[in-house]
Amino acid sequence: MTPRRTLPITIIGAGAVGYALALSLHKKQYFIRAVFSKSGKPARLLGKKVGASQSGILSTKALDNGIIFIAVPDDEIKNVVRRLLRRQSHFSGSLVFHTSGALSSDVLLPLKKKGAAVGSFHPLQTFPRSKIGSVNLREIFVAVEGDRKAVEAGKRIARGIGARPFVLSSQQKVLYHIAAVFGSNYFVTLLSVIEELGLRIGVPQRKIIAMIEPLILQSLKNVRIESASSALTGPIARGDVRTISKHRSALKTKKLKHISELYTALAKATTRLASKKKT
Ligand SMILES: NC(=O)c1ccc[n+]([C@@H]2O[C@H](COP(=O)([O-])OP(=O)(O)OC[C@H]3O[C@@H](n4cnc5c(N)ncnc54)[C@H](OP(=O)(O)O)[C@@H]3O)[C@@H](O)[C@H]2O)c1
């Protein structure tokens, strides 16, 4: 296969997302010129895998025009931008993306002022560090936001790696990211409650999750086909008040206080949802 004709790509950040992105690009014949990270070691390892000619710690040597993906923790993006600005004084002809879900491309404004087209490129997937390199971007949605040139390029790159781009405005990003946090992080927290309750009745962690899995998948399917309010079942939707008070009293022990608090908050939200079902 011939290499794809795009500008050379630099990846800054060789953690969970940088790794997945670099491997997905490399697999589709994109030319990755450099991989950098904070400590340098993971970048050197990843750089070797994707045939990058430069890797290690982000040096002060200037890069030629190219595409830069900044895949570092959200709070570090500003530092990386500062470092890039120390590296070179203009970025005309370059495209710079970061991969944060919550932040918009505004954080890259200092680079835009120096001539870069800027955007954000957020893969809507979870990349656990423990599974580094095992999750790829094929078929997943990628939120692309930024100036026109960056959005067009971001969409092309997303499609090029087999992902599904969708465009967001900078104002939409925070609420979009909260939705993603509910879909992944808070959902995992709910699974941890199931694990804990399972252990309390003597069912091992893996078993209780396997037992609950069909219930989760069917609920998801129902919501996809209908909507959350019409898919809602259970004691709140039925108005089984006695069952709910039974739950509440079972959770009235000091050891289960954290679950009781979560139950109360979710019961409130569920009551709201159930009232929508009736209207
Ligand atoms: N993980 C997810 O599920 C996920 C999903 C979608 C989007 N995102 C977004 O993707 C971005 C990266 O997240 P991640 O989970 O991949 O983080 P991560 O696994 O913690 O990796 C962060 C990487 O950034 C490097 N780094 C940190 N500070 C740096 C600096 N000042 N200069 C250069 N490199 C620096 C680290 O270098 P060393 O390894 O050398 O320390 C590391 O390689 C974040 O904006 C996050 O919101 C994450």
The ligand as an SDF file (V2000), in Angstrom:
LIG
                    3D

 48 52  0  0  0  0  0  0  0  0999 V2000
   -8.3060    7.6460   28.0810 N   0  0  0  0  0  0  0  0  0  0  0  0
   -9.4760    7.8470   27.4780 C   0  0  0  0  0  0  0  0  0  0  0  0
  -10.3760    6.9980   27.5670 O   0  0  0  0  0  0  0  0  0  0  0  0
   -9.6950    9.0730   26.6180 C   0  0  0  0  0  0  0  0  0  0  0  0
  -10.7020    9.0080   25.6440 C   0  0  0  0  0  0  0  0  0  0  0  0
  -10.8800   10.0900   24.7850 C   0  0  0  0  0  0  0  0  0  0  0  0
  -10.0940   11.2290   24.9390 C   0  0  0  0  0  0  0  0  0  0  0  0
   -9.1490   11.2860   25.9330 N   0  0  0  0  0  0  0  0  0  0  0  0
   -8.3300   12.5200   26.0090 C   0  0  0  0  0  0  0  0  0  0  0  0
   -7.0380   12.2590   25.4290 O   0  0  0  0  0  0  0  0  0  0  0  0
   -6.0210   13.0050   26.1390 C   0  0  0  0  0  0  0  0  0  0  0  0
   -4.9660   12.0550   26.6510 C   0  0  0  0  0  0  0  0  0  0  0  0
   -5.5440   11.1640   27.5570 O   0  0  0  0  0  0  0  0  0  0  0  0
   -4.8720    9.7430   27.8740 P   0  0  0  0  0  0  0  0  0  0  0  0
   -5.9020    8.9700   28.6250 O   0  0  0  0  0  0  0  0  0  0  0  0
   -4.2440    9.1840   26.6720 O   0  0  0  0  0  0  0  0  0  0  0  0
   -3.7280   10.1910   28.9000 O   0  0  0  0  0  0  0  0  0  0  0  0
   -2.5500    9.2730   29.4840 P   0  0  0  0  0  0  0  0  0  0  0  0
   -2.7760    7.8440   29.1750 O   0  0  0  0  0  0  0  0  0  0  0  0
   -2.3640    9.6940   30.8920 O   0  0  0  0  0  0  0  0  0  0  0  0
   -1.2700    9.7350   28.6360 O   0  0  0  0  0  0  0  0  0  0  0  0
   -0.8040   11.0280   28.6690 C   0  0  0  0  0  0  0  0  0  0  0  0
    0.4500   11.1470   27.8260 C   0  0  0  0  0  0  0  0  0  0  0  0
    0.8080   12.5250   27.7900 O   0  0  0  0  0  0  0  0  0  0  0  0
    2.1800   12.6420   28.0400 C   0  0  0  0  0  0  0  0  0  0  0  0
    2.4000   13.9870   28.6150 N   0  0  0  0  0  0  0  0  0  0  0  0
    1.9170   14.4760   29.7800 C   0  0  0  0  0  0  0  0  0  0  0  0
    2.3400   15.7410   29.9300 N   0  0  0  0  0  0  0  0  0  0  0  0
    3.0750   16.0530   28.8430 C   0  0  0  0  0  0  0  0  0  0  0  0
    3.8090   17.1940   28.4250 C   0  0  0  0  0  0  0  0  0  0  0  0
    3.8280   18.3000   29.1610 N   0  0  0  0  0  0  0  0  0  0  0  0
    4.5070   17.1320   27.2590 N   0  0  0  0  0  0  0  0  0  0  0  0
    4.4950   16.0100   26.4890 C   0  0  0  0  0  0  0  0  0  0  0  0
    3.8240   14.8890   26.8310 N   0  0  0  0  0  0  0  0  0  0  0  0
    3.1190   14.9150   27.9940 C   0  0  0  0  0  0  0  0  0  0  0  0
    2.5250   11.5170   28.9650 C   0  0  0  0  0  0  0  0  0  0  0  0
    3.9160   11.2870   28.8740 O   0  0  0  0  0  0  0  0  0  0  0  0
    4.6980   10.0940   29.6870 P   0  0  0  0  0  0  0  0  0  0  0  0
    4.0090    8.8310   29.2880 O   0  0  0  0  0  0  0  0  0  0  0  0
    6.0850   10.1740   29.2070 O   0  0  0  0  0  0  0  0  0  0  0  0
    4.4820   10.4400   31.1300 O   0  0  0  0  0  0  0  0  0  0  0  0
    1.6480   10.4070   28.4010 C   0  0  0  0  0  0  0  0  0  0  0  0
    2.3330    9.7300   27.3580 O   0  0  0  0  0  0  0  0  0  0  0  0
   -6.7580   13.7850   27.2260 C   0  0  0  0  0  0  0  0  0  0  0  0
   -7.0580   15.0760   26.7170 O   0  0  0  0  0  0  0  0  0  0  0  0
   -8.0460   13.0010   27.4300 C   0  0  0  0  0  0  0  0  0  0  0  0
   -9.1130   13.8210   27.8870 O   0  0  0  0  0  0  0  0  0  0  0  0
   -8.9210   10.2210   26.7720 C   0  0  0  0  0  0  0  0  0  0  0  0
  1  2  1  0
  2  3  2  0
  2  4  1  0
  4  5  1  0
  4 48  2  0
  5  6  2  0
  6  7  1  0
  7  8  2  0
  8  9  1  0
  8 48  1  0
  9 10  1  0
  9 46  1  0
 10 11  1  0
 11 12  1  0
 11 44  1  0
 12 13  1  0
 13 14  1  0
 14 15  2  0
 14 16  1  0
 14 17  1  0
 17 18  1  0
 18 19  2  0
 18 20  1  0
 18 21  1  0
 21 22  1  0
 22 23  1  0
 23 24  1  0
 23 42  1  0
 24 25  1  0
 25 26  1  0
 25 36  1  0
 26 27  1  0
 26 35  1  0
 27 28  2  0
 28 29  1  0
 29 30  1  0
 29 35  2  0
 30 31  1  0
 30 32  2  0
 32 33  1  0
 33 34  2  0
 34 35  1  0
 36 37  1  0
 36 42  1  0
 37 38  1  0
 38 39  2  0
 38 40  1  0
 38 41  1  0
 42 43  1  0
 44 45  1  0
 44 46  1  0
 46 47  1  0
M  CHG  2   8   1  16  -1
M  END
$$$$
